[in-house]
Amino acid sequence: MTVLDTALRPVLDALDVPTDLLVDGVWRAAAGGRRLEVTDPADGSVLATVADAGPADAVAAVEAAAAAAAGWAATPPRERSDLLLRVFDLMLDRSEELALLISLENGKSLADARGEVRYAAEFFRWYAEEGVRLRGQVGLAPGGANRLLVGYQPVGVSILVTPWNFPAAMATRKIAPALAAGCTAVLKPAAETPLTALAVAALMQQAGLPAGVLGVVTTSDPGPVVEAMLTHPRTRMLSFTGSTEVGRVLLRTAAGSVLKCAMELGGNAPFLVLADADVDAALDGAMVAKMRNGGQACTAANRFFVHDDVHDAFVEGLVARMGAVRVGRGTDESTGCGPLIDGAAVDKVDRLVRDALDRGARAVLGGQRPDGPGCFYPPTVLVDVPADAAVLHEEVFGPVAPVVRFSDEDEVLTQVNDTVYGLVSYLYTRDLGRGLALAERLESGMVGLNRGLVSDPAAPFGGTKQSGLGREGSSEGLLEFVEAQYVATSW
């Protein structure tokens, strides 16, 4: 491993972090020896270099997964389950080192990173349990002529493409159900945060992962690499988490081979505070929904709609709470908001804030891009945000809370649903019946009703409209990696 930053030393002393490609159970260099740099977004320093794969490397990983597919599919579910449980235990044993690694390459605060490790590990335990309960059906045909037997078979070689914002959880949320279902897989983590995925794969090897069951391919040029895997004749499945724009491109490619696809795409989450809401509870939820990972989450509250009656109290409380968040290096225990992932992310956030201010919004907290090194942006609260401001229509992916005042419930619901996205919505009211009725009118796959956090391995995570296809987590996440097989017979 080429380490150019001593910040990694506490991680390396306790945790194996490979930096090559995992192909057929062997860590190997990329063709031509190409390497890509992994940097710390807090200061731009190079943490390490990892193998930079090309299409030929990707094809080799798919072919290794294909060669291992029959053996892994035939492995008893309990054996697959035991492997996943061993990985769960290893992740918890190494949780502090994994959290530090996430914080270094991703920038998020240690508190957020520790939460991610626990969440990520839980997918291995959840699917260890679900994988042994994948039962079929037996029934009599309505006409009485024969029996109907329905079972589930692994879909086959699966390509898993994950983003940079949750480098552990987005990987385990796909790896665990794929392996529990009996599929082999190739993981392509984001170039910005590959070290965490590589560390998790190393723990899986330590737990007894058979050669070829999981490959890991890191690359600085994902387009040709992913295309080579999706067009390989042995590939059967694509599971992707990322932007809607990239998702559209991958769906077009996958259509050429009629691949099964699960897509978790972008969001534009509204956060509604009704007149009868508990304002303190809403503020508690807002801080989680907005500031988790510095707002760099597809589930982050993107637009705040607050009723006239509680608007001023909510804004005052939000300014006080967000203003108290310390911005700094994620690895500093006192940090509540780390850097954004890179300079382009800061440029986007700054552009959206500037546009809102130019259109008449007011910044009552933050709103100014800081000088100095690192990819930082301060927690920002905007009020009087006009309906045509870009910040209400684009995914912010940063610590910016635009607040819109409303008085009419029906009108605000029309505004809330006027988006191509439909991942998650948040709603605060003291009236549970009213909240449930309104939740049914929100065009989103998930609703946080008096809660600022919806993610749970036992819950079906996913969106409607252009926020994605299929679900991750819960029993539904396992079904994404299987095909129902029907057998007609008589006895």
C-alpha positions in Angstrom: 0.0 0.0 0.0 1.3 3.4 -0.9 0.6 5.5 2.1 1.4 9.2 1.9 -0.4 10.3 5.0 0.4 9.1 8.5 -3.2 9.6 9.5 -3.9 6.1 8.2 -1.5 4.5 10.6 -4.0 3.8 13.4 -6.2 2.1 10.9 -3.4 0.0 9.3 -2.2 -1.2 12.7 -5.4 -3.0 13.3 -7.1 -3.4 10.0 -6.0 -4.9 6.7 -6.7 -2.4 3.9 -5.8 -3.9 0.5 -5.3 -1.5 -2.4 -5.4 -3.9 -5.3 -8.3 -5.5 -7.2 -10.0 -8.6 -5.8 -10.4 -11.1 -8.6 -11.0 -14.8 -8.0 -10.0 -14.5 -4.4 -6.6 -12.9 -5.2 -5.6 -9.3 -4.7 -3.9 -8.2 -7.9 -2.7 -5.1 -9.7 -4.7 -3.5 -12.5 -3.6 -4.2 -16.1 -0.7 -1.9 -16.8 -0.1 -1.1 -13.1 -2.4 1.9 -13.2 -3.1 3.5 -9.8 -5.5 6.2 -8.6 -5.1 8.5 -5.6 -7.5 8.6 -2.7 -7.5 12.0 -1.0 -8.6 13.5 2.3 -11.3 16.1 1.5 -10.4 18.0 4.7 -7.1 19.1 3.2 -6.5 17.4 -0.1 -3.7 15.3 1.1 -3.2 11.9 -0.5 -4.1 9.1 1.8 -3.2 6.2 -0.5 -3.3 4.9 -4.0 -5.4 2.0 -5.2 -5.5 -0.1 -8.4 -7.1 1.7 -11.3 -8.9 -1.0 -13.3 -9.8 -1.0 -17.0 -12.4 -3.0 -18.9 -10.2 -6.1 -19.1 -9.9 -6.2 -15.4 -13.6 -5.9 -15.0 -14.2 -8.7 -17.4 -11.8 -10.9 -15.5 -13.8 -10.2 -12.3 -17.1 -11.1 -13.9 -15.7 -14.3 -15.3 -14.4 -15.3 -11.9 -17.8 -14.6 -10.4 -19.4 -16.7 -13.2 -17.1 -19.6 -12.5 -17.9 -19.5 -8.8 -21.7 -19.0 -9.4 -22.8 -22.7 -9.5 -20.9 -23.7 -6.4 -22.1 -20.7 -4.3 -25.7 -21.2 -5.4 -25.5 -24.9 -4.3 -24.0 -23.9 -0.9 -26.6 -24.5 1.8 -28.3 -21.4 3.0 -27.1 -22.0 6.5 -23.5 -22.0 5.4 -24.0 -18.8 3.5 -25.7 -17.4 6.6 -22.9 -18.4 8.9 -20.4 -16.5 6.7 -22.4 -13.3 6.8 -22.7 -13.6 10.6 -18.9 -13.9 10.9 -18.5 -10.8 8.8 -21.0 -9.0 11.1 -18.9 -9.9 14.1 -15.7 -8.9 12.5 -17.1 -5.5 11.5 -18.2 -4.8 15.1 -14.8 -5.9 16.3 -13.1 -3.5 13.9 -15.7 -0.8 14.2 -13.5 2.0 15.5 -10.9 1.4 12.8 -13.5 1.3 10.1 -15.1 4.5 11.4 -11.7 6.3 11.3 -11.1 5.0 7.8 -14.5 6.3 6.6 -13.9 9.7 8.3 -10.5 10.0 6.6 -11.5 9.2 3.0 -15.1 10.5 3.2 -14.8 13.5 5.5 -17.8 12.8 7.7 -17.6 13.3 11.4 -16.5 10.3 13.6 -20.0 10.2 15.2 -21.6 9.8 11.8 -18.9 7.3 10.7 -19.5 5.2 13.8 -23.2 5.2 13.1 -22.6 4.1 9.5 -20.4 1.1 10.6 -23.1 -0.2 12.9 -25.7 0.3 10.2 -23.6 -1.3 7.6 -22.7 -4.3 9.7 -26.4 -4.9 10.5 -27.1 -5.8 6.9 -24.9 -8.8 7.3 -26.8 -10.0 10.3 -30.2 -9.1 8.8 -29.6 -11.1 5.6 -27.9 -13.9 7.5 -31.4 -14.3 9.1 -33.4 -13.7 6.0 -31.4 -15.9 3.7 -32.4 -19.1 5.6 -36.1 -18.1 5.4 -36.5 -17.8 1.6 -39.5 -20.2 1.2 -41.5 -21.0 -1.8 -45.2 -22.1 -2.3 -47.1 -25.2 -3.1 -50.6 -25.1 -4.4 -53.3 -26.9 -6.4 -54.1 -25.5 -9.8 -57.6 -24.0 -9.9 -58.7 -26.6 -12.4 -57.4 -29.4 -10.3 -55.2 -31.0 -13.0 -51.8 -30.4 -11.4 -49.8 -28.9 -8.5 -48.1 -25.5 -8.7 -44.7 -25.4 -7.1 -42.9 -22.0 -6.8 -39.3 -21.7 -5.6 -36.6 -19.1 -5.8 -33.4 -19.3 -7.7 -30.4 -16.9 -7.5 -30.6 -14.4 -10.3 -26.9 -14.9 -11.1 -23.8 -12.7 -11.4 -24.7 -9.3 -10.0 -22.9 -6.0 -10.6 -23.0 -3.7 -7.5 -22.2 -0.1 -8.1 -22.0 2.1 -5.0 -21.6 5.9 -4.2 -19.0 7.7 -2.1 -21.3 9.1 0.6 -21.8 5.9 2.6 -18.9 3.7 1.6 -19.6 0.9 4.0 -23.4 0.9 4.2 -24.0 1.2 0.5 -21.7 -1.8 -0.1 -23.1 -4.1 2.6 -26.7 -3.2 1.7 -26.0 -4.9 -1.7 -23.4 -7.5 -0.9 -25.3 -9.1 2.0 -28.6 -9.8 0.1 -26.8 -10.9 -3.1 -24.7 -13.5 -1.2 -27.6 -14.6 1.0 -29.6 -15.2 -2.2 -26.8 -17.4 -3.6 -25.6 -14.9 -6.2 -21.9 -14.1 -6.9 -21.1 -10.4 -7.4 -18.6 -7.8 -8.5 -18.5 -4.6 -6.5 -17.4 -1.3 -8.1 -17.1 1.3 -5.2 -16.7 5.0 -5.9 -13.3 6.3 -6.8 -13.5 8.9 -4.0 -13.9 6.4 -1.2 -12.7 2.9 -2.2 -10.6 2.1 0.9 -13.6 1.2 3.1 -15.1 -1.2 0.6 -11.7 -2.9 0.2 -11.4 -3.2 4.0 -14.8 -4.8 4.2 -13.9 -7.2 1.4 -10.7 -8.2 3.3 -12.8 -8.9 6.4 -15.1 -11.1 4.3 -12.0 -13.1 3.2 -11.0 -13.4 6.8 -14.5 -14.8 7.5 -14.0 -17.5 4.9 -15.3 -15.9 1.6 -14.8 -18.5 -1.2 -12.7 -17.3 -4.2 -14.8 -15.6 -6.9 -17.9 -15.1 -4.8 -17.2 -11.4 -4.5 -14.9 -9.4 -6.7 -13.9 -5.7 -6.1 -12.9 -3.4 -8.9 -11.8 0.1 -8.3 -11.4 2.6 -11.2 -11.1 6.3 -12.1 -13.0 5.7 -15.3 -16.3 4.0 -14.3 -18.1 4.3 -17.6 -16.2 1.8 -19.7 -15.5 -0.5 -16.7 -19.2 -0.8 -15.8 -20.2 -1.1 -19.4 -17.8 -4.0 -19.9 -19.4 -5.8 -16.9 -23.0 -5.0 -17.9 -22.5 -6.3 -21.5 -20.8 -9.5 -20.4 -23.0 -12.4 -21.4 -22.8 -14.0 -17.9 -24.0 -10.9 -16.1 -27.7 -11.1 -14.9 -28.2 -8.2 -12.5 -27.3 -4.6 -11.8 -27.8 -2.9 -8.4 -26.9 0.7 -8.5 -27.0 3.6 -6.0 -26.2 7.1 -7.3 -27.6 10.0 -9.2 -30.7 9.8 -11.4 -28.6 11.1 -14.3 -26.1 8.2 -14.2 -28.9 5.8 -13.4 -30.6 6.6 -16.7 -27.4 5.9 -18.6 -26.9 2.5 -16.8 -30.6 1.5 -17.4 -30.1 2.1 -21.2 -27.0 -0.1 -21.1 -28.7 -2.8 -19.0 -31.6 -2.8 -21.4 -29.4 -4.1 -24.2 -29.0 -7.4 -22.2 -32.4 -7.2 -20.5 -30.7 -7.3 -17.1 -32.7 -7.2 -13.9 -32.1 -3.8 -12.2 -32.5 -2.3 -8.8 -31.8 1.4 -8.8 -31.6 3.7 -5.8 -31.4 7.2 -7.3 -31.6 10.8 -6.3 -34.0 12.6 -4.0 -35.5 16.0 -3.2 -36.9 15.3 0.2 -39.5 17.7 1.6 -39.7 18.3 5.4 -43.2 19.5 6.4 -43.9 21.1 9.7 -47.6 21.5 10.3 -49.3 24.1 12.5 -49.9 21.6 15.3 -46.4 20.1 15.3 -44.2 19.8 18.3 -41.6 22.3 17.3 -38.8 20.9 19.5 -39.4 17.4 18.1 -39.4 18.8 14.6 -36.1 20.5 15.2 -34.7 17.3 16.6 -35.8 15.5 13.5 -34.6 18.3 11.2 -31.1 18.1 12.6 -30.9 14.4 11.8 -32.6 14.6 8.4 -30.5 17.6 7.3 -27.2 17.3 9.0 -26.4 13.6 8.9 -23.2 13.3 6.9 -23.3 17.1 6.4 -26.4 16.8 4.2 -24.6 14.5 1.8 -27.3 11.8 1.7 -30.0 10.9 -0.8 -32.4 10.9 2.2 -31.3 14.4 3.4 -34.1 16.9 3.9 -33.8 19.2 0.9 -36.8 21.6 1.3 -38.4 22.8 4.5 -42.0 23.8 4.4 -43.1 25.3 7.7 -46.6 26.6 8.6 -47.1 30.2 9.3 -48.1 29.6 12.9 -44.7 27.9 13.8 -42.4 29.3 11.1 -40.6 31.9 13.2 -40.1 29.6 16.2 -38.9 26.8 13.9 -36.4 29.1 12.1 -35.1 30.5 15.3 -34.5 27.1 16.7 -33.0 25.8 13.5 -30.5 28.7 13.3 -29.5 28.1 16.9 -28.9 24.4 16.5 -27.2 24.5 13.1 -25.1 27.5 14.2 -23.9 25.4 17.2 -22.5 22.7 14.9 -18.7 22.8 14.8 -17.3 22.5 11.3 -13.9 20.8 10.9 -12.0 17.7 10.1 -14.2 14.6 10.5 -11.5 12.9 12.6 -11.7 15.5 15.3 -14.1 14.3 18.0 -15.6 17.7 18.4 -16.6 18.0 14.8 -20.3 17.9 13.9 -20.0 18.7 10.2 -17.0 17.7 8.2 -16.0 18.7 4.7 -17.9 18.0 1.5 -16.5 15.3 -0.6 -14.6 17.5 -3.1 -14.3 21.0 -4.7 -17.1 20.3 -7.2 -19.5 19.6 -4.4 -18.6 22.9 -2.8 -19.1 24.7 -6.1 -22.6 23.2 -6.5 -23.7 24.1 -3.0 -22.4 27.6 -3.4 -24.1 28.0 -6.8 -27.5 27.0 -5.3 -27.1 29.4 -2.4 -26.0 32.3 -4.6 -29.0 31.6 -6.9 -31.5 31.6 -4.0 -30.0 34.9 -2.6 -30.1 36.5 -6.1 -33.8 35.6 -6.3 -34.7 37.2 -3.0 -34.0 34.7 -0.3 -32.2 35.7 2.9 -29.4 33.9 4.6 -30.1 34.0 8.4 -27.2 31.6 9.0 -24.1 31.0 6.9 -24.4 31.4 3.2 -20.8 32.4 2.5 -18.2 30.1 1.0 -15.2 30.0 3.4 -11.6 30.8 2.4 -8.8 28.4 3.1 -7.9 24.8 2.4 -10.3 21.9 2.4 -13.8 21.3 0.9 -15.8 23.0 3.6 -19.2 24.8 3.5 -20.8 26.2 6.7 -24.3 25.2 7.9 -26.7 27.6 6.2 -30.3 28.5 6.7 -32.2 30.4 4.0 -35.6 32.0 4.5 -38.1 33.7 2.1 -37.0 31.2 -0.6 -39.0 31.8 -3.8 -40.6 28.9 -5.6 -38.3 29.3 -8.6 -35.1 29.0 -6.7 -32.9 26.2 -8.0 -32.2 25.0 -4.4 -35.8 23.8 -4.2 -35.6 21.8 -7.3 -32.0 20.3 -7.3 -30.6 17.9 -4.7 -28.4 20.1 -2.5 -26.1 17.5 -1.0 -24.7 19.9 1.6 -25.6 21.5 4.9 -28.1 24.0 3.5 -31.7 24.3 4.8 -34.0 26.4 2.6 -37.2 27.3 4.4 -40.5 28.0 2.7 -43.5 29.5 4.7 -47.0 28.1 3.9 -50.5 28.5 5.1 -52.6 26.2 2.9 -52.1 22.5 3.3 -53.4 21.5 -0.1 -51.3 24.1 -1.9 -48.1 23.0 -0.1 -48.8 19.4 -1.0 -49.0 20.3 -4.6 -45.7 22.1 -4.4 -44.1 19.3 -2.4 -45.1 16.7 -5.0 -44.1 18.9 -8.0 -40.8 17.1 -8.6 -39.5 14.1 -10.6 -38.1 12.6 -7.4 -40.0 10.6 -4.8 -37.5 9.0 -2.4 -38.5 10.2 1.1 -40.6 12.8 2.8 -40.7 14.0 6.4 -43.8 15.2 8.2 -44.4 16.5 11.7 -47.8 16.8 13.3 -49.2 15.9 16.7 -52.3 14.3 15.1 -51.3 10.8 14.1 -54.5 10.2 12.0 -53.9 13.5 10.1 -50.3 12.5 9.6 -51.1 9.1 8.2 -53.7 10.6 5.8 -51.2 13.2 4.6 -48.5 10.5 4.2 -50.7 8.7 1.7 -50.8 11.9 -0.4 -47.0 12.3 -0.4 -45.5 10.9 -3.6 -42.5 9.2 -2.1 -41.5 5.6 -1.3 -40.7 6.4 2.3 -42.2 8.8 4.9 -40.7 9.8 8.2 -43.7 10.6 10.3 -42.5 12.5 13.3 -39.1 11.0 12.7 -36.0 12.4 11.0 -34.4 9.0 10.2 -36.1 6.3 8.1 -33.1 4.0 7.2 -33.3 0.5 8.8 -32.0 -2.8 7.4 -35.4 -4.3 8.3 -37.3 -1.7 6.2 -37.8 -1.6 2.4 -35.7 1.3 1.3 -36.5 2.9 -2.1 -38.4 5.5 -4.0 -41.0 6.3 -6.6 -40.9 8.2 -9.8 -37.3 8.9 -10.9 -35.9 8.1 -7.5 -35.4 4.5 -8.4 -36.7 1.0 -9.0 -37.0 -1.8 -6.5 -36.2 -1.9 -2.8 -33.2 -2.5 -0.6 -33.3 -3.9 3.0 -36.2 -5.9 4.4 -37.3 -9.2 2.7 -37.9 -7.2 -0.5 -34.1 -6.6 -0.8 -33.5 -10.3 -0.9 -36.2 -10.8 -3.5 -34.3 -8.4 -5.8 -31.6 -11.0 -6.2 -33.7 -14.0 -7.0 -36.1 -15.2 -9.7 -39.3 -17.1 -9.0 -39.3 -20.5 -10.7 -42.6 -22.3 -11.3 -42.8 -26.0 -11.7 -46.1 -27.7 -12.8 -46.4 -31.3 -11.7 -48.8 -33.9 -10.5 -48.8 -36.6 -7.9 
